[in-house]
Amino acid sequence: MADELMTTRELQEFLRLDRTTIYNLLSEGKLPGFKVGGQWRFSRQEIEAWLREQRASSPPETVRPSPEVLPVDCVQSIQAIFAEAMDVGSIVTRLDGEPLTEISNSCAFCNLILSTPEGYQRCVGSWRALASQRARRPRLHRCHAGLLYARGRIEVEDEFVAMVFAGQIVVDGALEEVEAGLDGLAAACDLPSTRLREALPSIRSRTSVDAERLMDLLDRLGHTLSGIGRQRLVLLRKLRHIAEVAAPMAP
């Protein structure tokens, strides 16, 4: 039997999806189609084969809010832009402190700490500690190394699923607490104290006014990433619906 070509409207009815979702899938290269005279056409045979593939690799039966719904590549790019624009270190983690992204714009001092297993685990512990912070708005805390950092909430459908951090700073040039604990920090992270001392100038200093603005923008970043997570969850649920539609076609 000859292959049937479908228009976008016919595909909408066939998949029971809105036009925006179809165009989003096309732009992401997740749906087979081609253009004829500037208009999209879809092979019914290819669509049916695609549906079978979706069913085979469909999301879990109930797609719940979780860190896994976040599109990490997209989050990484947004995080990097924020970190460079604000000149701070930034990272997104799970609630247990384990990173979801690579740290962006990290200073040399923190890179030294993160380079050792001991230092890395101490940083994870600092990130994890803010998962239980009750305040919804970001506020500065002191990490295990004596630097200041803050946490923004990433929520999907009102569920707290991940954290975005900004920090690696001191306020008004106050390096005294960092310097005072330098020898102990070096020993705990299995690093020569001389190397940490040489890296002290890489720590950024902010005024209290700058720090307050950073909290505002970190809060907005958390809301932005939350919105991206919600949209991705909707898409995953629609893909699950597509897999269900494909079920009767399974050989």
C-alpha positions in Angstrom: 0.0 0.0 0.0 1.3 3.5 -0.9 2.5 5.6 1.9 0.1 8.3 3.0 1.2 11.9 3.6 -0.4 13.9 6.4 -0.6 17.6 6.9 0.1 19.3 10.2 -3.6 19.5 11.0 -4.1 15.8 10.2 -1.1 14.9 12.4 -2.6 17.0 15.2 -5.8 14.9 15.0 -3.8 11.6 14.6 -1.6 12.3 17.7 -4.2 14.3 19.6 -1.6 17.0 20.2 -1.7 20.8 19.8 0.2 22.6 17.0 2.7 24.2 19.4 3.8 20.8 20.8 4.2 19.4 17.3 6.4 22.3 16.2 8.4 22.0 19.4 9.1 18.4 18.7 10.0 19.2 15.1 12.4 22.0 16.2 14.1 19.6 18.6 14.5 16.9 15.9 12.2 14.5 17.8 9.6 14.1 15.2 10.0 12.8 11.5 8.8 15.3 8.9 9.8 17.2 5.9 8.8 20.4 4.1 7.1 20.7 0.7 6.8 24.2 -0.6 7.4 25.6 2.8 4.7 23.4 4.5 5.3 20.4 6.7 4.3 16.9 5.5 4.5 13.7 7.5 4.7 10.1 6.3 2.1 8.0 8.0 4.4 5.0 8.0 7.3 7.0 9.5 5.0 8.4 12.2 3.6 5.0 13.1 7.2 3.6 13.3 8.1 6.7 15.5 5.2 6.0 17.8 6.4 2.4 18.3 9.8 3.7 19.2 8.3 6.2 21.7 6.3 3.3 23.3 9.5 1.2 23.6 11.4 4.1 25.3 8.4 5.9 27.0 8.8 7.7 30.3 7.7 6.0 33.5 3.9 5.3 33.7 3.6 8.2 36.1 5.9 11.1 35.3 6.5 12.9 38.6 8.3 16.1 39.4 12.0 15.3 40.0 15.5 16.5 39.1 15.4 14.3 36.0 12.8 16.5 34.3 15.3 19.4 34.1 17.0 19.7 30.6 20.5 19.7 31.9 22.1 21.2 28.8 19.7 24.1 28.8 20.1 24.6 32.6 23.9 24.5 32.2 23.8 27.3 29.6 21.6 29.6 31.6 23.6 29.0 34.7 26.9 29.8 32.9 25.4 33.1 31.6 24.2 34.1 35.0 27.6 33.2 36.6 29.6 35.2 34.1 27.2 38.2 34.2 27.3 38.3 38.0 30.9 37.2 38.3 30.2 34.5 40.8 30.5 30.7 41.0 27.2 28.9 40.2 26.0 25.3 40.2 22.8 23.3 40.2 22.5 20.3 42.5 20.0 17.7 43.8 18.6 18.1 47.3 21.4 15.8 48.5 24.0 18.2 47.3 25.1 16.0 44.4 25.7 18.2 41.2 23.4 18.1 38.3 25.6 20.6 36.3 29.2 21.4 36.0 30.2 24.4 38.2 30.4 27.7 36.2 32.9 30.5 36.7 34.5 28.9 39.7 37.4 30.9 41.3 40.9 29.4 41.6 40.6 29.1 45.4 37.5 26.9 45.1 38.9 25.0 42.2 41.8 23.9 44.4 39.3 22.6 47.1 37.1 20.9 44.5 40.2 19.1 43.0 40.6 16.8 46.0 38.1 14.1 47.0 38.0 15.4 50.5 37.4 19.0 49.4 34.7 18.0 46.9 32.8 16.1 49.5 33.0 19.0 51.9 31.5 21.3 49.1 28.7 18.7 48.5 28.0 18.8 52.2 27.7 22.6 52.2 25.3 22.5 49.3 23.3 19.7 50.9 23.0 21.7 54.1 20.9 24.4 52.4 18.3 21.9 51.3 16.7 22.2 54.7 16.9 26.1 54.8 13.3 27.3 55.6 13.5 30.7 54.0 12.3 30.7 50.4 14.2 33.8 49.4 18.0 33.3 49.0 20.2 34.6 51.7 23.9 34.3 52.3 25.5 31.5 54.3 29.1 30.6 55.1 30.4 27.5 53.5 32.9 25.0 54.9 35.7 27.1 53.5 34.5 30.3 55.0 33.2 31.9 51.7 29.6 33.1 51.3 27.0 31.4 49.1 23.3 31.3 48.7 20.6 28.9 47.4 17.7 29.4 45.0 14.9 26.9 44.9 13.9 25.0 41.8 10.3 23.8 42.2 8.2 21.8 39.7 4.5 21.7 40.4 5.2 23.2 43.9 7.6 20.3 44.6 11.2 21.3 45.7 13.3 19.2 43.3 16.7 20.9 43.0 18.9 23.9 44.1 20.8 26.6 42.2 23.7 28.2 44.0 25.6 31.4 43.6 28.6 32.3 45.7 32.3 31.9 46.3 32.3 35.5 47.5 33.1 37.7 50.6 31.3 40.9 51.4 33.1 44.2 51.7 36.5 42.5 51.3 36.2 40.6 54.6 38.7 37.8 54.0 39.6 37.5 57.7 37.5 34.4 58.5 38.7 32.6 55.4 42.4 33.4 56.2 41.9 32.4 59.9 40.7 28.9 58.9 43.2 28.4 56.1 45.5 25.9 57.8 42.6 23.8 59.1 40.9 23.9 55.7 44.1 22.8 53.9 44.5 19.9 56.2 40.9 18.8 55.9 41.1 19.0 52.1 44.6 17.4 51.9 46.1 20.5 50.2 49.2 22.5 50.9 48.2 25.6 52.8 50.7 27.6 50.6 48.7 26.8 47.5 45.4 27.9 49.1 47.1 31.1 50.4 48.4 31.9 46.9 44.8 31.5 45.5 43.2 33.9 48.0 43.3 36.9 45.6 40.9 34.9 43.2 38.1 35.2 45.8 35.6 37.9 44.7 34.6 40.7 47.0 31.1 42.3 46.8 29.6 45.2 48.6 26.5 44.6 50.7 24.4 46.3 48.1 25.8 44.1 45.3 25.1 41.0 47.5 21.5 42.0 48.0 21.1 42.4 44.2 22.7 39.0 43.8 20.0 37.5 46.1 17.2 39.1 44.0 18.6 37.7 40.7 19.3 34.3 42.2 15.7 34.2 43.3 14.6 35.1 39.8 16.9 32.4 38.3 15.3 29.8 40.5 11.9 30.8 39.3 13.1 30.7 35.7 14.6 27.2 36.0 11.4 26.1 37.8 9.4 27.2 34.8 11.6 25.3 32.4 11.2 22.2 34.6 7.4 22.5 34.5 7.4 22.9 30.7 9.6 19.8 30.4 7.4 17.8 32.7 4.4 18.7 30.4 6.3 17.5 27.4 7.3 14.2 29.0 3.7 13.6 29.9 2.6 14.3 26.4 5.2 11.8 25.1 3.7 9.3 27.5 0.3 10.0 26.0 1.8 9.5 22.5 3.1 6.1 23.7 -0.3 5.2 24.9 -1.9 6.2 21.5 0.7 3.9 19.8 -0.1 0.9 22.0 -2.9 -0.4 19.7 -0.5 -0.3 16.7 2.1 -2.5 18.4 2.8 -5.6 16.2 
